[in-house]
Amino acid sequence: MSEKVSNETSDHSMDFAVPAGSGALAESHDLRSILVTSVLNLEKLDIDLYRGTHHWVPRSRRLFGGQIIGQALVAAADSVGENVFAHSLHCYFVRAGDPKVPVLYQVERIRDGRSFSVRSVKAIQHGQPILICQVSFHRDQPSPLQHQFSMPSVPPPEDLLTVEELIQGYLSKPDLAEKAKQGLTKLLADEVPIEIKPVNPPDIQYRRVREPKNLFWVRARGHIGEGDMKLHRCVAAYVSDYSFLGTTLLSFPGQRANFVASLDHAMWFHNIFRADQWMLYETESSWAGGSRGLVQGRLWRRDGVLAASCAQEGVIRVSTVKTDSKL
Ligand SMILES: CC(C)(COP(=O)(O)OP(=O)(O)OC[C@H]1O[C@@H](n2cnc3c(N)ncnc32)[C@H](O)[C@@H]1OP(=O)(O)O)[C@@H](O)C(=O)NCCC(=O)NCCSC(=O)CC(=O)O
């Protein structure tokens, strides 16, 4: 998601992005996920040509990067066989997406090999590319050669509060500044189709310097089911861009991000998973400098299986904020 915030508090500056949706979305958990009924449900216009529309648009008024990647993956996946799954994708966001018009997705079939198939997808608005994305698909080939890191040990999602519950708690504090209250109220009204439970909720009042690492449970809002396991990768592509680049800012609580936008995004899918079930998203920023930041992420199934890995570089333009804190 991109943020261009001047006078209002950005979700990046809050140390965590907020998938609130206090209204209809929050109450519709047992309904089909809007991610599959709407966001990732592309209209097929012709062979290898699709049209996607928007659901939630960030306050930056640029299209959410995760939505564009998820839709591009849906378009690419439609051109390969049933038992062929995306194992990696590499994208560049080359222009801001315009929320006023739909996005066209043009798929180019680069190669179909015996084991691997490669597709190139161009997302187009106003006749120009906004995203270029390469996706590689692999036919399942079992192998005894296997290893993975271990999932970090964290409390289960049932023991943690949702972002909405955390915000309600912050809003009930009598000493909360009016500006912060307004910012949080706006965040609560957002209709992001993702649920999040932070493992270490930020202390929005004291804004302590933290390591640029984050852990949160995440899942699509609503039901997706096991009918189409490929769709879960598209949903994960959407989810993986949310609250990802913000990891870079955790070490700089005194900085207000004026302009944050992802430049690229890469994903590697390792194992089958359901994106409508809780997954642990472990994110860390290994480097920031020169108005850019680099983040890496791992999406874990709750049984400890590594589902996917991600990486992203983004542009981050900041101005220093004066705080009242003497800490
Ligand atoms: C990264 C780019 C802006 C680079 O393009 P250019 O090289 O032409 O741009 P540029 O360096 O001149 O910067 C132009 C934009 O930066 C703003 N800008 C320039 N200097 C600034 C400053 N000091 N402080 C704040 N903003 C500044 C301008 O207003 C303008 O915004 P403006 O362009 O608004 O007028 C572009 O390629 C692009 O927009 N790519 C798409 C990025 C994107 O939408 N990613 C997906 C969403 S992000 C996401 O989903 C993840 C997330 O946010 O976590």
The ligand as an ORCA input file, in Angstrom:
! r2SCAN-3c Opt
* xyz 0 1
  C       8.052      5.183     -7.292
  C       7.600      6.197     -8.320
  C       6.898      7.350     -7.628
  C       8.862      6.730     -9.012
  O       8.497      7.585    -10.077
  P       9.324      8.897    -10.374
  O      10.751      8.531    -10.478
  O       8.724      9.542    -11.573
  O       8.954      9.704     -9.102
  P       9.685     10.782     -8.187
  O      10.882     10.253     -7.522
  O       9.805     12.049     -8.969
  O       8.552     10.930     -7.067
  C       7.284     11.330     -7.427
  C       6.360     11.241     -6.222
  O       7.092     11.442     -4.999
  C       6.549     12.560     -4.303
  N       7.661     13.226     -3.640
  C       8.765     13.667     -4.219
  N       9.593     14.203     -3.280
  C       8.982     14.063     -2.088
  C       9.319     14.404     -0.727
  N      10.476     14.960     -0.402
  N       8.450     14.110      0.239
  C       7.265     13.525     -0.079
  N       6.895     13.182     -1.322
  C       7.733     13.438     -2.319
  C       5.897     13.407     -5.367
  O       4.861     14.194     -4.830
  C       5.334     12.348     -6.288
  O       4.142     11.779     -5.794
  P       2.941     11.389     -6.760
  O       3.478     10.393     -7.712
  O       1.908     10.813     -5.857
  O       2.533     12.665     -7.415
  C       6.713      5.556     -9.401
  O       7.430      4.551    -10.080
  C       5.467      4.987     -8.836
  O       4.555      5.716     -8.431
  N       5.393      3.641     -8.802
  C       4.248      2.974     -8.243
  C       4.424      2.784     -6.757
  C       3.181      2.141     -6.164
  O       2.076      2.664     -6.403
  N       3.337      0.967     -5.470
  C       2.216      0.188     -5.070
  C       1.558      0.818     -3.933
  S       2.591      0.746     -2.483
  C       2.015     -0.521     -1.491
  O       1.009     -1.024     -1.816
  C       2.809     -0.969     -0.288
  C       3.004     -0.015      0.917
  O       2.802      1.200      0.832
  O       3.374     -0.500      2.021
*
